[in-house]
Amino acid sequence: MPYRFSTLSYWITQILDQFGYKQVDVLGISWGGGLAQQFAFQYRQRCRRLILVSTSTGALAFPGRPSVLAKMATPRRYQDPAYMVEIAPDIYGGDLQSNPEFVRHLAHATHASEPMSYVYQLMAALGWTSLPWLKLLRQPTLILAGDDDPIVPAINAKIMHNLIPNSKLYIYNGGHLGLLTHASELTALIEEFLTA
């Protein structure tokens, strides 16, 4: 049975309790950005700072390119490395279009043995949106978005920035996988944000 973001957030608190963490900084990328938003809303006292990367407000967001979303509708890219190599530049955008070596590494590093796990991932976010309650988030929030993200257009980051009261927005020159392709640039911003 697929868990919803609210249930996954609860399980995160159980894990944090196991390790004795009362409060944490949370970073979420793409789908994980939705979960990070839910956790920050549902467990406000436990989330000190929030970092959202290449993500959106869920069901009520500006969608990615239809041709890209169609390629992502199945878990095939996680099961067939050759297919991932073929479509990665189109679906992830940015530097992947000019970096075939990185794409080959990505294809071999991201694979799933259980096809249903991707279906569960999609079902967890089905119909979910943070739009009605983003104004209630009080954590300092850093929003990072690529200007060439075919999955989550940067307009979504601008909307979140306008709705989250204590947020900073940084749009980098790249695609959906900016934390990998622009690691030094974005890591420096994240470290500065967490230590400010």
C-alpha positions as CSV (number, residue, x, y, z in Angstrom):
1,M,0.0,0.0,0.0
2,P,1.5,3.4,-0.9
3,Y,2.0,5.9,1.9
4,R,0.9,9.5,1.5
5,F,3.3,12.4,2.3
6,S,1.6,12.8,5.7
7,T,2.3,9.2,6.6
8,L,5.9,9.4,5.3
9,S,6.4,12.5,7.4
10,Y,5.2,10.7,10.5
11,W,7.7,7.8,9.8
12,I,10.5,10.4,9.5
13,T,9.7,11.6,13.0
14,Q,9.9,8.0,14.2
15,I,13.4,7.6,12.6
16,L,14.5,10.9,14.1
17,D,13.3,9.8,17.5
18,Q,15.2,6.5,17.2
19,F,18.4,8.5,16.7
20,G,17.6,11.1,19.3
21,Y,17.2,14.1,17.0
22,K,14.7,16.7,18.2
23,Q,15.2,19.2,15.4
24,V,16.7,18.9,11.9
25,D,17.5,20.9,8.7
26,V,15.5,19.3,5.8
27,L,16.5,19.3,2.2
28,G,14.2,17.9,-0.5
29,I,14.9,17.4,-4.2
30,S,12.1,17.1,-6.8
31,W,9.5,14.6,-5.4
32,G,11.5,14.7,-2.1
33,G,10.8,18.5,-2.1
34,G,7.1,17.8,-1.7
35,L,7.8,15.5,1.2
36,A,10.1,18.1,2.7
37,Q,7.4,20.7,2.5
38,Q,4.9,18.4,4.1
39,F,7.3,17.6,7.0
40,A,8.0,21.3,7.6
41,F,4.3,22.0,7.7
42,Q,3.2,18.9,9.7
43,Y,6.1,19.0,12.2
44,R,7.0,22.7,12.4
45,Q,8.9,22.4,15.6
46,R,11.2,19.7,14.3
47,C,12.2,21.5,11.1
48,R,14.8,24.2,11.8
49,R,15.5,25.2,8.2
50,L,14.1,24.0,4.9
51,I,15.9,23.7,1.5
52,L,13.8,23.0,-1.6
53,V,15.5,22.0,-4.8
54,S,13.9,21.5,-8.3
55,T,10.5,21.0,-6.7
56,S,7.0,22.5,-6.8
57,T,3.7,22.7,-5.0
58,G,2.5,19.4,-6.3
59,A,-0.8,18.9,-8.2
60,L,-1.5,22.7,-8.4
61,A,1.8,23.7,-10.1
62,F,3.0,24.6,-13.5
63,P,3.7,21.3,-15.2
64,G,6.8,20.3,-17.0
65,R,7.0,19.8,-20.7
66,P,4.4,17.2,-21.9
67,S,7.0,15.3,-23.9
68,V,9.2,15.0,-20.8
69,L,6.3,14.0,-18.5
70,A,5.3,11.3,-21.0
71,K,8.8,9.7,-20.9
72,M,8.6,9.8,-17.1
73,A,5.2,8.1,-16.9
74,T,6.8,4.6,-16.5
75,P,9.7,3.4,-14.5
76,R,11.5,2.2,-17.7
77,R,14.4,4.7,-17.2
78,Y,15.3,3.0,-13.9
79,Q,15.2,-0.4,-15.4
80,D,16.9,0.1,-18.7
81,P,20.3,2.0,-18.5
82,A,20.4,2.4,-22.3
83,Y,17.0,4.1,-22.3
84,M,18.1,6.4,-19.4
85,V,21.2,7.4,-21.5
86,E,18.9,8.1,-24.4
87,I,16.3,10.3,-22.6
88,A,18.3,11.8,-19.7
89,P,19.4,15.0,-21.6
90,D,15.8,15.6,-22.6
91,I,14.1,15.0,-19.3
92,Y,16.7,16.5,-16.9
93,G,17.9,19.4,-19.1
94,G,20.9,21.7,-18.4
95,D,24.4,20.4,-18.6
96,L,23.4,16.8,-19.4
97,Q,22.9,17.7,-23.0
98,S,26.6,18.3,-23.3
99,N,28.0,15.8,-20.8
100,P,27.5,12.2,-22.1
101,E,29.9,10.8,-19.6
102,F,27.9,12.1,-16.7
103,V,24.7,10.7,-18.3
104,R,26.3,7.2,-18.5
105,H,27.3,7.4,-14.8
106,L,23.8,8.5,-13.9
107,A,22.2,5.7,-15.9
108,H,24.2,3.0,-14.1
109,A,23.8,4.6,-10.7
110,T,20.0,5.0,-10.8
111,H,18.2,1.8,-11.2
112,A,15.4,0.1,-9.3
113,S,14.9,-3.6,-9.1
114,E,11.3,-3.3,-8.0
115,P,9.0,-1.6,-10.6
116,M,6.2,-1.1,-8.1
117,S,8.4,1.2,-6.0
118,Y,8.1,3.9,-8.7
119,V,4.3,3.4,-8.9
120,Y,4.1,3.8,-5.1
121,Q,6.2,7.0,-5.4
122,L,3.8,8.5,-7.9
123,M,0.8,7.4,-5.8
124,A,2.2,9.0,-2.7
125,A,2.1,12.4,-4.3
126,L,-1.1,11.9,-6.3
127,G,-3.4,14.9,-5.7
128,W,-1.1,16.4,-3.1
129,T,-0.5,20.1,-3.0
130,S,1.2,22.5,-0.6
131,L,-0.3,25.6,-2.2
132,P,-3.1,26.3,0.5
133,W,-0.6,26.3,3.4
134,L,2.8,27.5,2.2
135,K,2.1,30.9,3.8
136,L,2.0,29.2,7.1
137,L,5.6,27.9,6.9
138,R,7.9,30.0,9.2
139,Q,11.2,28.2,8.8
140,P,13.9,30.0,7.0
141,T,13.7,28.4,3.5
142,L,16.1,28.3,0.6
143,I,14.6,27.6,-2.8
144,L,17.0,26.4,-5.6
145,A,15.8,26.0,-9.2
146,G,17.4,25.5,-12.6
147,D,16.5,27.9,-15.4
148,D,16.5,24.9,-17.8
149,D,14.5,22.3,-15.8
150,P,12.1,20.4,-18.2
151,I,10.4,18.6,-15.3
152,V,9.8,21.5,-12.9
153,P,9.9,24.9,-14.6
154,A,11.5,27.7,-12.5
155,I,8.2,29.5,-12.3
156,N,7.2,27.1,-9.6
157,A,10.2,28.2,-7.5
158,K,9.1,31.8,-7.9
159,I,5.6,31.0,-6.8
160,M,6.9,29.2,-3.7
161,H,9.2,32.1,-2.9
162,N,6.3,34.5,-3.1
163,L,4.2,32.3,-0.8
164,I,6.8,31.2,1.9
165,P,7.3,34.2,4.1
166,N,10.9,33.7,5.2
167,S,12.4,32.4,1.9
168,K,15.3,33.1,-0.4
169,L,15.3,32.1,-4.1
170,Y,18.3,31.2,-6.2
171,I,17.9,30.3,-9.8
172,Y,21.0,28.7,-11.3
173,N,22.0,28.1,-14.9
174,G,21.1,24.4,-15.3
175,G,18.6,21.7,-15.2
176,H,16.7,19.4,-12.8
177,L,19.8,17.7,-11.4
178,G,21.6,20.9,-10.4
179,L,22.8,19.5,-7.1
180,L,24.9,17.0,-9.1
181,T,25.9,19.1,-12.1
182,H,26.5,22.3,-10.1
183,A,27.5,20.8,-6.8
184,S,30.2,23.2,-5.8
185,E,28.1,26.3,-6.6
186,L,24.9,25.1,-4.8
187,T,26.7,23.4,-1.9
188,A,28.4,26.7,-1.0
189,L,24.9,28.4,-1.0
190,I,23.5,25.7,1.1
191,E,26.3,25.8,3.6
192,E,26.0,29.6,3.9
193,F,22.3,29.3,4.4
194,L,22.6,26.7,7.1
195,T,25.2,28.6,9.1
196,A,23.8,32.1,8.8
